[in-house]
Protein backbone atom coordinates (compact mmCIF):
# COMPACT_ATOMS: atom_id res chain seq x y z
CA UNK A 1 0.00 0.00 0.00
CA UNK A 2 2.86 2.28 0.87
CA UNK A 3 4.42 1.56 -2.49
CA UNK A 4 1.22 2.59 -4.21
CA UNK A 5 1.08 5.82 -2.23
CA UNK A 6 4.70 6.55 -3.05
CA UNK A 7 4.10 5.96 -6.73
CA UNK A 8 1.10 8.29 -6.74
CA UNK A 9 2.89 11.05 -4.91
CA UNK A 10 5.85 10.72 -7.25
CA UNK A 11 3.64 10.80 -10.32
CA UNK A 12 1.65 13.87 -9.31
CA UNK A 13 4.40 16.46 -9.70
CA UNK A 14 5.50 14.72 -12.86
CA UNK A 15 2.10 15.13 -14.49
CA UNK A 16 2.44 18.89 -15.17
CA UNK A 17 5.95 18.24 -16.46
CA UNK A 18 4.59 15.54 -18.78
CA UNK A 19 1.92 17.91 -20.02
CA UNK A 20 4.56 20.59 -20.56
CA UNK A 21 6.65 18.17 -22.54
CA UNK A 22 3.56 17.23 -24.57
CA UNK A 23 2.82 20.88 -25.31
CA UNK A 24 6.45 21.42 -26.16
CA UNK A 25 6.30 18.52 -28.55
CA UNK A 26 3.23 19.98 -30.23
CA UNK A 27 5.03 23.29 -30.53
CA UNK A 28 7.93 21.48 -32.14
CA UNK A 29 5.54 19.84 -34.63
CA UNK A 30 4.17 23.27 -35.54
CA UNK A 31 7.68 24.68 -35.87
CA UNK A 32 9.11 21.86 -37.94
CA UNK A 33 6.13 20.84 -40.07
CA UNK A 34 6.29 22.60 -43.37
CA UNK A 35 9.47 22.09 -45.42
CA UNK A 36 8.37 18.77 -46.84
CA UNK A 37 4.80 19.91 -47.40
CA UNK A 38 5.80 23.19 -49.03
CA UNK A 39 8.53 21.63 -51.17
CA UNK A 40 6.32 18.85 -52.52
CA UNK A 41 3.33 21.09 -53.22
CA UNK A 42 5.50 23.63 -55.00
CA UNK A 43 5.15 21.38 -58.05
CA UNK A 44 1.50 22.41 -58.35
CA UNK A 45 2.44 25.76 -59.86
CA UNK A 46 1.78 27.20 -63.33
CA UNK A 47 3.93 24.65 -65.17
CA UNK A 48 2.66 21.82 -62.98
CA UNK A 49 -0.99 22.64 -63.63
CA UNK A 50 -0.33 22.91 -67.37
CA UNK A 51 1.49 19.57 -67.43
CA UNK A 52 -1.13 17.65 -65.42
CA UNK A 53 -3.98 19.23 -67.40
CA UNK A 54 -2.26 18.38 -70.69
CA UNK A 55 -1.88 14.78 -69.53
CA UNK A 56 -5.64 14.62 -68.99
CA UNK A 57 -6.56 16.32 -72.26
CA UNK A 58 -4.10 14.37 -74.40
CA UNK A 59 -4.16 10.86 -72.90
CA UNK A 60 -7.29 11.00 -70.69
CA UNK A 61 -6.68 8.54 -67.82
CA UNK A 62 -3.66 6.90 -69.47
CA UNK A 63 -1.00 8.46 -67.22
CA UNK A 64 -2.62 7.65 -63.86
CA UNK A 65 -0.58 4.50 -63.12
CA UNK A 66 2.57 6.36 -64.08
CA UNK A 67 1.64 9.07 -61.57
CA UNK A 68 1.26 6.42 -58.86
CA UNK A 69 4.86 5.38 -59.52
CA UNK A 70 5.95 9.02 -59.50
CA UNK A 71 4.23 9.44 -56.13
CA UNK A 72 6.28 6.59 -54.65
CA UNK A 73 9.42 8.17 -56.10
CA UNK A 74 8.58 11.58 -54.63
CA UNK A 75 7.96 10.12 -51.16
CA UNK A 76 11.36 8.39 -51.17
CA UNK A 77 13.23 11.38 -52.59
CA UNK A 78 11.73 13.91 -50.17
CA UNK A 79 12.35 11.59 -47.23
CA UNK A 80 16.02 11.25 -48.14
CA UNK A 81 16.37 15.03 -48.48
CA UNK A 82 14.88 15.85 -45.08
CA UNK A 83 16.82 12.99 -43.46
CA UNK A 84 20.05 14.58 -44.64
CA UNK A 85 19.02 17.95 -43.23
CA UNK A 86 17.88 16.55 -39.88
CA UNK A 87 20.88 14.31 -39.21
CA UNK A 88 23.67 16.52 -40.56
CA UNK A 89 22.36 20.01 -39.86
CA UNK A 90 23.49 20.97 -43.36
CA UNK A 91 21.73 21.69 -46.63
CA UNK A 92 22.18 19.61 -49.76
CA UNK A 93 24.38 22.25 -51.39
CA UNK A 94 26.79 22.33 -48.45
CA UNK A 95 27.00 18.52 -48.33
CA UNK A 96 27.75 18.30 -52.05
CA UNK A 97 30.56 20.83 -51.61
CA UNK A 98 32.03 18.81 -48.75
CA UNK A 99 31.64 15.33 -50.21
CA UNK A 100 32.38 15.79 -53.91
CA UNK A 101 35.12 17.27 -56.05
CA UNK A 102 35.05 20.85 -57.29
CA UNK A 103 34.04 19.76 -60.80
CA UNK A 104 31.18 17.60 -59.56
CA UNK A 105 30.02 20.41 -57.26
CA UNK A 106 30.08 22.80 -60.21
CA UNK A 107 28.02 20.31 -62.24
CA UNK A 108 25.38 20.12 -59.51
CA UNK A 109 25.23 23.92 -59.24
CA UNK A 110 24.97 24.33 -63.02
CA UNK A 111 22.15 21.79 -63.28
CA UNK A 112 20.23 23.42 -60.46
CA UNK A 113 20.59 26.91 -61.93
CA UNK A 114 19.57 25.69 -65.38
CA UNK A 115 16.52 23.88 -64.03
CA UNK A 116 15.47 26.73 -61.75
CA UNK A 117 15.87 29.41 -64.39
CA UNK A 118 13.52 27.42 -66.60
CA UNK A 119 11.06 27.24 -63.72
CA UNK A 120 11.23 31.00 -63.11
CA UNK A 121 10.43 31.57 -66.78
CA UNK A 122 7.41 29.31 -66.43
CA UNK A 123 6.16 31.17 -63.34
CA UNK A 124 6.21 34.55 -65.08
CA UNK A 125 4.64 32.96 -68.16
CA UNK A 126 1.91 31.68 -65.86
CA UNK A 127 1.32 35.15 -64.44
CA UNK A 128 1.09 36.54 -67.97
CA UNK A 129 -1.29 33.81 -69.12
CA UNK A 130 -3.53 34.33 -66.09
CA UNK A 131 -3.90 38.06 -66.73
CA UNK A 132 -4.50 37.46 -70.43
CA UNK A 133 -7.53 35.39 -69.38
CA UNK A 134 -8.71 38.55 -67.61
CA UNK A 135 -8.12 40.68 -70.70
CA UNK A 136 -4.79 42.23 -69.66
CA UNK A 137 -1.80 41.79 -72.05
CA UNK A 138 1.23 40.07 -70.56
CA UNK A 139 3.64 42.86 -71.50
CA UNK A 140 1.72 45.17 -69.16
CA UNK A 141 1.84 42.72 -66.25
CA UNK A 142 5.09 40.72 -66.25
CA UNK A 143 7.58 43.61 -65.72
CA UNK A 144 5.65 45.09 -62.74
CA UNK A 145 5.19 41.59 -61.31
CA UNK A 146 8.94 40.94 -61.54
CA UNK A 147 9.76 44.23 -59.82
CA UNK A 148 7.15 43.59 -57.13
CA UNK A 149 8.39 40.07 -56.30
CA UNK A 150 12.02 41.23 -56.31
CA UNK A 151 11.19 44.10 -53.95
CA UNK A 152 9.10 41.97 -51.61
CA UNK A 153 11.94 39.49 -51.11
CA UNK A 154 14.79 41.99 -50.83
CA UNK A 155 12.99 44.36 -48.50
CA UNK A 156 11.79 41.68 -46.12
CA UNK A 157 8.04 41.87 -46.68
CA UNK A 158 7.72 38.66 -48.70
CA UNK A 159 6.46 36.58 -45.75
CA UNK A 160 3.38 38.79 -45.59
CA UNK A 161 2.80 38.62 -49.34
CA UNK A 162 3.44 34.87 -49.31
CA UNK A 163 0.28 34.34 -47.26
CA UNK A 164 -1.79 36.26 -49.80
CA UNK A 165 -0.35 34.29 -52.73
CA UNK A 166 -0.92 31.06 -50.83
CA UNK A 167 -4.58 31.93 -50.22
CA UNK A 168 -5.04 32.78 -53.90
CA UNK A 169 -3.48 29.50 -54.98
CA UNK A 170 -6.06 27.64 -52.87
CA UNK A 171 -8.39 28.19 -55.82
CA UNK A 172 -6.84 25.05 -57.30
CA UNK A 173 -8.39 23.04 -54.47
CA UNK A 174 -11.50 23.27 -56.63
CA UNK A 175 -10.04 20.49 -58.79
CA UNK A 176 -11.03 17.63 -56.43
CA UNK A 177 -14.59 19.00 -56.45
CA UNK A 178 -14.46 19.45 -60.22
CA UNK A 179 -13.29 15.86 -60.54
CA UNK A 180 -16.36 14.57 -58.71
CA UNK A 181 -18.84 16.93 -60.41
CA UNK A 182 -17.31 16.12 -63.81
CA UNK A 183 -18.58 12.52 -63.50
CA UNK A 184 -15.49 10.75 -64.82
CA UNK A 185 -15.67 7.11 -65.88
CA UNK A 186 -14.73 5.68 -62.47
CA UNK A 187 -14.19 2.21 -63.87
CA UNK A 188 -11.58 3.55 -66.27
CA UNK A 189 -10.03 5.63 -63.49
CA UNK A 190 -9.68 2.59 -61.24
CA UNK A 191 -8.30 0.47 -64.06
CA UNK A 192 -5.63 2.99 -65.06
CA UNK A 193 -4.59 3.52 -61.44
CA UNK A 194 -3.54 -0.12 -61.09
CA UNK A 195 -2.83 -1.31 -64.65
CA UNK A 196 0.28 0.05 -66.41
CA UNK A 197 -0.40 1.92 -69.64
CA UNK A 198 2.43 2.92 -71.96
CA UNK A 199 2.21 4.30 -75.48
CA UNK A 200 5.44 3.78 -77.45
CA UNK A 201 5.55 7.21 -79.05
CA UNK A 202 7.48 10.40 -78.46
CA UNK A 203 4.43 12.38 -77.29
CA UNK A 204 3.72 9.99 -74.43
CA UNK A 205 7.39 9.75 -73.38
CA UNK A 206 7.74 13.54 -73.59
CA UNK A 207 4.78 14.07 -71.29
CA UNK A 208 5.93 11.29 -68.94
CA UNK A 209 9.30 13.02 -68.51
CA UNK A 210 7.48 16.33 -67.96
CA UNK A 211 5.37 14.68 -65.23
CA UNK A 212 8.57 13.50 -63.53
CA UNK A 213 10.10 16.96 -63.85
CA UNK A 214 7.17 18.83 -62.39
CA UNK A 215 6.60 16.31 -59.57
CA UNK A 216 10.18 15.40 -58.60
CA UNK A 217 11.70 18.78 -59.42
CA UNK A 218 15.42 19.14 -58.56
CA UNK A 219 15.03 22.27 -56.47
CA UNK A 220 12.55 20.54 -54.14
CA UNK A 221 15.29 18.40 -52.61
CA UNK A 222 17.48 21.45 -51.97
CA UNK A 223 14.55 23.36 -50.50
CA UNK A 224 13.36 20.49 -48.29
CA UNK A 225 16.80 19.89 -46.73
CA UNK A 226 17.51 23.62 -46.29
CA UNK A 227 14.06 24.18 -44.74
CA UNK A 228 14.71 21.53 -42.09
CA UNK A 229 18.12 23.04 -41.29
CA UNK A 230 16.72 26.58 -41.09
CA UNK A 231 14.25 25.43 -38.44
CA UNK A 232 17.04 24.09 -36.26
CA UNK A 233 15.74 20.52 -36.37
CA UNK A 234 17.71 17.79 -34.59
CA UNK A 235 18.06 14.05 -35.27
CA UNK A 236 15.52 13.32 -32.52
CA UNK A 237 12.94 15.33 -34.48
CA UNK A 238 13.38 13.14 -37.55
CA UNK A 239 10.14 11.17 -37.07
CA UNK A 240 8.08 14.34 -37.23
CA UNK A 241 10.09 15.64 -40.16
CA UNK A 242 9.65 12.38 -42.03
CA UNK A 243 5.90 12.47 -41.42
CA UNK A 244 5.76 16.00 -42.82
CA UNK A 245 7.70 14.95 -45.94
CA UNK A 246 5.60 11.84 -46.62
CA UNK A 247 2.25 13.55 -46.03
CA UNK A 248 3.34 16.50 -48.17
CA UNK A 249 4.40 14.28 -51.06
CA UNK A 250 1.25 12.15 -51.00
CA UNK A 251 -1.03 15.16 -50.65
CA UNK A 252 0.64 16.99 -53.56
CA UNK A 253 0.32 13.95 -55.82
CA UNK A 254 -3.32 13.41 -54.88
CA UNK A 255 -4.06 16.97 -56.03
CA UNK A 256 -2.12 16.25 -59.21
CA UNK A 257 -4.20 13.13 -59.85
CA UNK A 258 -7.44 15.08 -59.42
CA UNK A 259 -6.24 17.64 -61.98
CA UNK A 260 -5.56 14.88 -64.50
CA UNK A 261 -8.90 13.15 -63.85
CA UNK A 262 -10.95 16.39 -63.86
CA UNK A 263 -9.38 17.49 -67.13
CA UNK A 264 -9.81 14.03 -68.65
CA UNK A 265 -13.50 14.08 -67.73
CA UNK A 266 -13.96 17.53 -69.27
CA UNK A 267 -11.83 17.46 -72.43
CA UNK A 268 -10.04 14.08 -72.40
CA UNK A 269 -8.92 12.81 -75.78
CA UNK A 270 -9.00 16.22 -77.50
CA UNK A 271 -5.23 16.37 -77.85
CA UNK A 272 -2.56 18.66 -76.38
CA UNK A 273 -3.60 21.90 -74.71
CA UNK A 274 -3.15 25.06 -76.76
CA UNK A 275 -4.06 27.71 -74.19
CA UNK A 276 -4.73 28.48 -70.55
CA UNK A 277 -8.41 28.87 -71.43
CA UNK A 278 -8.53 25.19 -72.40
CA UNK A 279 -6.90 24.23 -69.11
CA UNK A 280 -9.64 26.14 -67.30
CA UNK A 281 -12.33 23.97 -68.91
CA UNK A 282 -11.96 21.35 -66.17
CA UNK A 283 -13.20 23.86 -63.58
CA UNK A 284 -16.52 24.51 -65.33
CA UNK A 285 -18.42 21.95 -63.20
CA UNK A 286 -17.48 24.07 -60.17
CA UNK A 287 -17.48 27.64 -61.48
CA UNK A 288 -19.52 27.51 -64.67
CA UNK A 289 -18.94 30.65 -66.75
CA UNK A 290 -16.52 31.87 -64.09
CA UNK A 291 -14.16 28.93 -64.66
CA UNK A 292 -11.56 31.10 -66.38
CA UNK A 293 -11.70 33.66 -63.55
CA UNK A 294 -11.25 30.96 -60.90
CA UNK A 295 -8.39 29.40 -62.88
CA UNK A 296 -6.75 32.82 -63.37
CA UNK A 297 -6.87 33.65 -59.65
CA UNK A 298 -5.29 30.33 -58.73
CA UNK A 299 -2.69 30.66 -61.48
CA UNK A 300 -1.67 34.14 -60.33
CA UNK A 301 -1.30 33.03 -56.71
CA UNK A 302 0.60 29.82 -57.46
CA UNK A 303 2.87 31.50 -60.01
CA UNK A 304 3.66 34.49 -57.80
CA UNK A 305 4.40 32.24 -54.82
CA UNK A 306 6.74 29.99 -56.80
CA UNK A 307 8.12 32.94 -58.77
CA UNK A 308 9.88 34.14 -55.62
CA UNK A 309 10.48 30.84 -53.81
CA UNK A 310 12.15 29.04 -56.75
CA UNK A 311 14.92 31.58 -57.47
CA UNK A 312 15.39 32.14 -53.76
CA UNK A 313 15.89 28.42 -53.14
CA UNK A 314 18.44 28.24 -55.95
CA UNK A 315 20.36 31.19 -54.50
CA UNK A 316 20.43 29.52 -51.09
CA UNK A 317 21.66 26.25 -52.57
CA UNK A 318 24.40 27.91 -54.62
CA UNK A 319 25.39 29.99 -51.61
CA UNK A 320 25.73 26.79 -49.59
CA UNK A 321 27.81 25.14 -52.29
CA UNK A 322 30.09 28.17 -52.57
CA UNK A 323 30.28 28.68 -48.81
CA UNK A 324 29.38 32.39 -49.02
CA UNK A 325 26.96 34.70 -47.19
CA UNK A 326 23.35 33.87 -47.97
CA UNK A 327 20.51 35.87 -46.46
CA UNK A 328 17.81 38.24 -47.71
CA UNK A 329 18.55 40.43 -44.70
CA UNK A 330 22.00 41.24 -46.12
CA UNK A 331 22.90 43.99 -48.58
CA UNK A 332 24.34 43.44 -52.04
CA UNK A 333 27.75 44.39 -50.63
CA UNK A 334 27.53 41.65 -47.97
CA UNK A 335 25.94 38.92 -50.14
CA UNK A 336 26.68 39.77 -53.79
CA UNK A 337 26.52 36.19 -55.13
CA UNK A 338 23.32 35.29 -53.29
CA UNK A 339 21.35 38.44 -54.14
CA UNK A 340 22.93 38.73 -57.59
CA UNK A 341 21.79 35.23 -58.57
CA UNK A 342 18.30 35.90 -57.26
CA UNK A 343 18.08 39.14 -59.25
CA UNK A 344 19.49 37.57 -62.43
CA UNK A 345 16.95 34.73 -62.33
CA UNK A 346 14.06 37.17 -61.87
CA UNK A 347 15.22 39.38 -64.76
CA UNK A 348 15.95 36.50 -67.15
CA UNK A 349 12.71 34.72 -66.27
CA UNK A 350 10.61 37.83 -66.89
CA UNK A 351 12.35 38.70 -70.17
CA UNK A 352 12.02 35.21 -71.67
CA UNK A 353 8.39 34.90 -70.52
CA UNK A 354 7.52 38.00 -72.58
CA UNK A 355 8.69 36.46 -75.84
CA UNK A 356 5.94 35.50 -78.34
CA UNK A 357 5.85 31.76 -77.66
CA UNK A 358 3.04 29.31 -76.98
CA UNK A 359 2.62 29.51 -73.21
CA UNK A 360 1.45 25.93 -72.73
CA UNK A 361 4.34 24.55 -74.80
CA UNK A 362 6.74 26.73 -72.82
CA UNK A 363 5.35 25.53 -69.49
CA UNK A 364 5.51 21.85 -70.44
CA UNK A 365 8.92 22.33 -72.04
CA UNK A 366 10.38 23.66 -68.79
CA UNK A 367 9.11 20.56 -67.01
CA UNK A 368 10.73 18.31 -69.63
CA UNK A 369 13.99 20.14 -68.84
CA UNK A 370 13.39 19.45 -65.15
CA UNK A 371 12.85 15.78 -65.94
CA UNK A 372 16.09 15.56 -67.90
CA UNK A 373 18.08 17.18 -65.07
CA UNK A 374 16.39 15.33 -62.19
CA UNK A 375 18.44 12.10 -62.55
CA UNK A 376 21.70 14.04 -62.09
CA UNK A 377 20.54 15.68 -58.86
CA UNK A 378 19.04 12.41 -57.61
CA UNK A 379 22.38 10.65 -58.02
CA UNK A 380 23.99 13.15 -55.63
CA UNK A 381 21.14 12.63 -53.17
CA UNK A 382 21.39 8.84 -53.40
CA UNK A 383 25.16 8.77 -52.92
CA UNK A 384 24.99 11.08 -49.90
CA UNK A 385 22.24 9.09 -48.16
CA UNK A 386 24.12 5.83 -48.85
CA UNK A 387 27.29 7.06 -47.12
CA UNK A 388 27.66 6.12 -43.47
CA UNK A 389 30.41 8.73 -43.23
CA UNK A 390 27.65 11.31 -43.74
CA UNK A 391 24.63 9.82 -41.96
CA UNK A 392 26.08 7.09 -39.76
CA UNK A 393 23.38 4.65 -38.65
CA UNK A 394 20.76 6.77 -40.46
CA UNK A 395 22.24 5.93 -43.87
CA UNK A 396 20.14 3.95 -46.35
CA UNK A 397 19.76 0.30 -45.40
CA UNK A 398 20.09 -2.49 -48.00
CA UNK A 399 16.39 -2.59 -48.94
CA UNK A 400 15.97 1.17 -49.03
CA UNK A 401 19.14 1.46 -51.10
CA UNK A 402 17.71 -0.95 -53.69
CA UNK A 403 14.41 0.95 -53.82
CA UNK A 404 16.08 4.37 -54.09
CA UNK A 405 18.44 3.10 -56.79
CA UNK A 406 15.46 1.75 -58.74
CA UNK A 407 13.85 5.21 -58.56
CA UNK A 408 16.98 6.94 -59.87
CA UNK A 409 17.49 4.35 -62.61
CA UNK A 410 13.82 4.60 -63.63
CA UNK A 411 13.90 8.40 -63.88
CA UNK A 412 17.21 8.28 -65.74
CA UNK A 413 15.84 5.63 -68.09
CA UNK A 414 12.84 7.76 -69.08
CA UNK A 415 15.09 10.76 -69.66
CA UNK A 416 17.49 8.69 -71.76
CA UNK A 417 14.67 7.31 -73.94
CA UNK A 418 13.45 10.87 -74.59
CA UNK A 419 16.96 12.05 -75.46
CA UNK A 420 17.50 9.13 -77.86
CA UNK A 421 14.14 9.75 -79.54
CA UNK A 422 14.95 13.45 -79.89
CA UNK A 423 18.38 12.82 -81.42
CA UNK A 424 16.97 10.23 -83.81
CA UNK A 425 14.31 12.76 -84.79
CA UNK A 426 17.03 15.22 -85.81
CA UNK A 427 18.23 12.68 -88.36
CA UNK A 428 14.74 11.75 -89.50
CA UNK A 429 14.87 8.37 -87.77
CA UNK A 430 12.47 9.03 -84.86
DRENTI-474309 format. One record per residue (C-alpha): residue in one letter; x, y, z. Coordinates in steps of 0.05 Angstrom, whole numbers, padded with zeros to 5 digits, always signed. Layout:
N
aXYZ
...
This chain:
430
x+00000+00000+00000
x+00057+00046+00017
x+00088+00031-00050
x+00024+00052-00084
x+00022+00116-00045
x+00094+00131-00061
x+00082+00119-00135
x+00022+00166-00135
x+00058+00221-00098
x+00117+00214-00145
x+00073+00216-00206
x+00033+00277-00186
x+00088+00329-00194
x+00110+00294-00257
x+00042+00303-00290
x+00049+00378-00303
x+00119+00365-00329
x+00092+00311-00376
x+00038+00358-00400
x+00091+00412-00411
x+00133+00363-00451
x+00071+00345-00491
x+00056+00418-00506
x+00129+00428-00523
x+00126+00370-00571
x+00065+00400-00605
x+00101+00466-00611
x+00159+00430-00643
x+00111+00397-00693
x+00083+00465-00711
x+00154+00494-00717
x+00182+00437-00759
x+00123+00417-00801
x+00126+00452-00867
x+00189+00442-00908
x+00167+00375-00937
x+00096+00398-00948
x+00116+00464-00981
x+00171+00433-01023
x+00126+00377-01050
x+00067+00422-01064
x+00110+00473-01100
x+00103+00428-01161
x+00030+00448-01167
x+00049+00515-01197
x+00036+00544-01267
x+00079+00493-01303
x+00053+00436-01260
x-00020+00453-01273
x-00007+00458-01347
x+00030+00391-01349
x-00023+00353-01308
x-00080+00385-01348
x-00045+00368-01414
x-00038+00296-01391
x-00113+00292-01380
x-00131+00326-01445
x-00082+00287-01488
x-00083+00217-01458
x-00146+00220-01414
x-00134+00171-01356
x-00073+00138-01389
x-00020+00169-01344
x-00052+00153-01277
x-00012+00090-01262
x+00051+00127-01282
x+00033+00181-01231
x+00025+00128-01177
x+00097+00108-01190
x+00119+00180-01190
x+00085+00189-01123
x+00126+00132-01093
x+00188+00163-01122
x+00172+00232-01093
x+00159+00202-01023
x+00227+00168-01023
x+00265+00228-01052
x+00235+00278-01003
x+00247+00232-00945
x+00320+00225-00963
x+00327+00301-00970
x+00298+00317-00902
x+00336+00260-00869
x+00401+00292-00893
x+00380+00359-00865
x+00358+00331-00798
x+00418+00286-00784
x+00473+00330-00811
x+00447+00400-00797
x+00470+00419-00867
x+00435+00434-00933
x+00444+00392-00995
x+00488+00445-01028
x+00536+00447-00969
x+00540+00370-00967
x+00555+00366-01041
x+00611+00417-01032
x+00641+00376-00975
x+00633+00307-01004
x+00648+00316-01078
x+00702+00345-01121
x+00701+00417-01146
x+00681+00395-01216
x+00624+00352-01191
x+00600+00408-01145
x+00602+00456-01204
x+00560+00406-01245
x+00508+00402-01190
x+00505+00478-01185
x+00499+00487-01260
x+00443+00436-01266
x+00405+00468-01209
x+00412+00538-01239
x+00391+00514-01308
x+00330+00478-01281
x+00309+00535-01235
x+00317+00588-01288
x+00270+00548-01332
x+00221+00545-01274
x+00225+00620-01262
x+00209+00631-01336
x+00148+00586-01329
x+00123+00623-01267
x+00124+00691-01302
x+00093+00659-01363
x+00038+00634-01317
x+00026+00703-01289
x+00022+00731-01359
x-00026+00676-01382
x-00071+00687-01322
x-00078+00761-01335
x-00090+00749-01409
x-00151+00708-01388
x-00174+00771-01352
x-00162+00814-01414
x-00096+00845-01393
x-00036+00836-01441
x+00025+00801-01411
x+00073+00857-01430
x+00034+00903-01383
x+00037+00854-01325
x+00102+00814-01325
x+00152+00872-01314
x+00113+00902-01255
x+00104+00832-01226
x+00179+00819-01231
x+00195+00885-01196
x+00143+00872-01143
x+00168+00801-01126
x+00240+00825-01126
x+00224+00882-01079
x+00182+00839-01032
x+00239+00790-01022
x+00296+00840-01017
x+00260+00887-00970
x+00236+00834-00922
x+00161+00837-00934
x+00154+00773-00974
x+00129+00732-00915
x+00068+00776-00912
x+00056+00772-00987
x+00069+00697-00986
x+00006+00687-00945
x-00036+00725-00996
x-00007+00686-01055
x-00018+00621-01017
x-00092+00639-01004
x-00101+00656-01078
x-00070+00590-01100
x-00121+00553-01057
x-00168+00564-01116
x-00137+00501-01146
x-00168+00461-01089
x-00230+00465-01133
x-00201+00410-01176
x-00221+00353-01129
x-00292+00380-01129
x-00289+00389-01204
x-00266+00317-01211
x-00327+00291-01174
x-00377+00339-01208
x-00346+00322-01276
x-00372+00250-01270
x-00310+00215-01296
x-00313+00142-01318
x-00295+00114-01249
x-00284+00044-01277
x-00232+00071-01325
x-00201+00113-01270
x-00194+00052-01225
x-00166+00009-01281
x-00113+00060-01301
x-00092+00070-01229
x-00071-00002-01222
x-00057-00026-01293
x+00006+00001-01328
x-00008+00038-01393
x+00049+00058-01439
x+00044+00086-01510
x+00109+00076-01549
x+00111+00144-01581
x+00150+00208-01569
x+00089+00248-01546
x+00074+00200-01489
x+00148+00195-01468
x+00155+00271-01472
x+00096+00281-01426
x+00119+00226-01379
x+00186+00260-01370
x+00150+00327-01359
x+00107+00294-01305
x+00171+00270-01271
x+00202+00339-01277
x+00143+00377-01248
x+00132+00326-01191
x+00204+00308-01172
x+00234+00376-01188
x+00308+00383-01171
x+00301+00445-01129
x+00251+00411-01083
x+00306+00368-01052
x+00350+00429-01039
x+00291+00467-01010
x+00267+00410-00966
x+00336+00398-00935
x+00350+00472-00926
x+00281+00484-00895
x+00294+00431-00842
x+00362+00461-00826
x+00334+00532-00822
x+00285+00509-00769
x+00341+00482-00725
x+00315+00410-00727
x+00354+00356-00692
x+00361+00281-00705
x+00310+00266-00650
x+00259+00307-00690
x+00268+00263-00751
x+00203+00223-00741
x+00162+00287-00745
x+00202+00313-00803
x+00193+00248-00841
x+00118+00249-00828
x+00115+00320-00856
x+00154+00299-00919
x+00112+00237-00932
x+00045+00271-00921
x+00067+00330-00963
x+00088+00286-01021
x+00025+00243-01020
x-00021+00303-01013
x+00013+00340-01071
x+00006+00279-01116
x-00066+00268-01098
x-00081+00339-01121
x-00042+00325-01184
x-00084+00263-01197
x-00149+00302-01188
x-00125+00353-01240
x-00111+00298-01290
x-00178+00263-01277
x-00219+00328-01277
x-00188+00350-01343
x-00196+00281-01373
x-00270+00282-01355
x-00279+00351-01385
x-00237+00349-01449
x-00201+00282-01448
x-00178+00256-01516
x-00180+00324-01550
x-00105+00327-01557
x-00051+00373-01528
x-00072+00438-01494
x-00063+00501-01535
x-00081+00554-01484
x-00095+00570-01411
x-00168+00577-01429
x-00171+00504-01448
x-00138+00485-01382
x-00193+00523-01346
x-00247+00479-01378
x-00239+00427-01323
x-00264+00477-01272
x-00330+00490-01307
x-00368+00439-01264
x-00350+00481-01203
x-00350+00553-01230
x-00390+00550-01293
x-00379+00613-01335
x-00330+00637-01282
x-00283+00579-01293
x-00231+00622-01328
x-00234+00673-01271
x-00225+00619-01218
x-00168+00588-01258
x-00135+00656-01267
x-00137+00673-01193
x-00106+00607-01175
x-00054+00613-01230
x-00033+00683-01207
x-00026+00661-01134
x+00012+00596-01149
x+00057+00630-01200
x+00073+00690-01156
x+00088+00645-01096
x+00135+00600-01136
x+00162+00659-01175
x+00198+00683-01112
x+00210+00617-01076
x+00243+00581-01135
x+00298+00632-01149
x+00308+00643-01075
x+00318+00568-01063
x+00369+00565-01119
x+00407+00624-01090
x+00409+00590-01022
x+00433+00525-01051
x+00488+00558-01092
x+00508+00600-01032
x+00515+00536-00992
x+00556+00503-01046
x+00602+00563-01051
x+00606+00574-00976
x+00588+00648-00980
x+00539+00694-00944
x+00467+00677-00959
x+00410+00717-00929
x+00356+00765-00954
x+00371+00809-00894
x+00440+00825-00922
x+00458+00880-00972
x+00487+00869-01041
x+00555+00888-01013
x+00551+00833-00959
x+00519+00778-01003
x+00534+00795-01076
x+00530+00724-01103
x+00466+00706-01066
x+00427+00769-01083
x+00459+00775-01152
x+00436+00705-01171
x+00366+00718-01145
x+00362+00783-01185
x+00390+00751-01249
x+00339+00695-01247
x+00281+00743-01237
x+00304+00788-01295
x+00319+00730-01343
x+00254+00694-01325
x+00212+00757-01338
x+00247+00774-01403
x+00240+00704-01433
x+00168+00698-01410
x+00150+00760-01452
x+00174+00729-01517
x+00119+00710-01567
x+00117+00635-01553
x+00061+00586-01540
x+00052+00590-01464
x+00029+00519-01455
x+00087+00491-01496
x+00135+00535-01456
x+00107+00511-01390
x+00110+00437-01409
x+00178+00447-01441
x+00208+00473-01376
x+00182+00411-01340
x+00215+00366-01393
x+00280+00403-01377
x+00268+00389-01303
x+00257+00316-01319
x+00322+00311-01358
x+00362+00344-01301
x+00328+00307-01244
x+00369+00242-01251
x+00434+00281-01242
x+00411+00314-01177
x+00381+00248-01152
x+00448+00213-01160
x+00480+00263-01113
x+00423+00253-01063
x+00428+00177-01068
x+00503+00175-01058
x+00500+00222-00998
x+00445+00182-00963
x+00482+00117-00977
x+00546+00141-00942
x+00553+00122-00869
x+00608+00175-00865
x+00553+00226-00875
x+00493+00196-00839
x+00522+00142-00795
x+00468+00093-00773
x+00415+00135-00809
x+00445+00119-00877
x+00403+00079-00927
x+00395+00006-00908
x+00402-00050-00960
x+00328-00052-00979
x+00319+00023-00981
x+00383+00029-01022
x+00354-00019-01074
x+00288+00019-01076
x+00322+00087-01082
x+00369+00062-01136
x+00309+00035-01175
x+00277+00104-01171
x+00340+00139-01197
x+00350+00087-01252
x+00276+00092-01273
x+00278+00168-01278
x+00344+00166-01315
x+00317+00113-01362
x+00257+00155-01382
x+00302+00215-01393
x+00350+00174-01435
x+00293+00146-01479
x+00269+00217-01492
x+00339+00241-01509
x+00350+00183-01557
x+00283+00195-01591
x+00299+00269-01598
x+00368+00256-01628
x+00339+00205-01676
x+00286+00255-01696
x+00341+00304-01716
x+00365+00254-01767
x+00295+00235-01790
x+00297+00167-01755
x+00249+00181-01697
